[in-house]
Structure formats: C-alpha cells, structure tokens
Amino acid sequence: MIMGIEKQTREKRSLIDIAKQVMFEKKQAMSFSQLYSEVTQIKGLDETEKRARMSQFYTDLNADGVFVFNNNQWILKRWRRNV
C-alpha cells in the first residue's frame, strides 16, 4: 500500500503519481475532494501547501490523460469502456 512507502520516496513523488497509485489500489471512483485529501495526506502537506497546490493538481488531473471525470467522480481511463 502506498502509505507504506518510505517518507523520502513519498516526498519525491508528484501528486499525480500518488493519485494514480491511490486510484489503482482502491479500484473505485473518487470525488476530487476525496482524492486530493488522500493524496495530500500521503504526501504530508500542511494546510498552506494544500491550498497552494490545489489548482495545479486539478489542472494536472485534466491534462494527464490517465484520469477521466465521469458522473461527478474521477476514475482511471482504463476503467471506462470504449475510451
């Protein structure tokens, strides 16, 4: 599980990489707030860092190509049929 990754490794990983791992492991759709909360907790960000990075994380989710917004939740593109 991703929480078991050493702190130094988590600090080096991008928020998007962590999000991919979270979604892969949980195998369920998540709202933006759920996903962002979990990712920032794993990354160990404080409230100031969370606010500062939120809009970039949202932009990265849209641009990455691995994630799809479906029924008001984010899923991995590979879960969606015919995509």
Summary of the structure (lengths in Angstrom):
residues: 83
radius of gyration: 12.5
end to end distance: 27.8
largest distance: 39.8
contacts: 196
relative contact order: 0.17
helix: 65%
strand: 11%
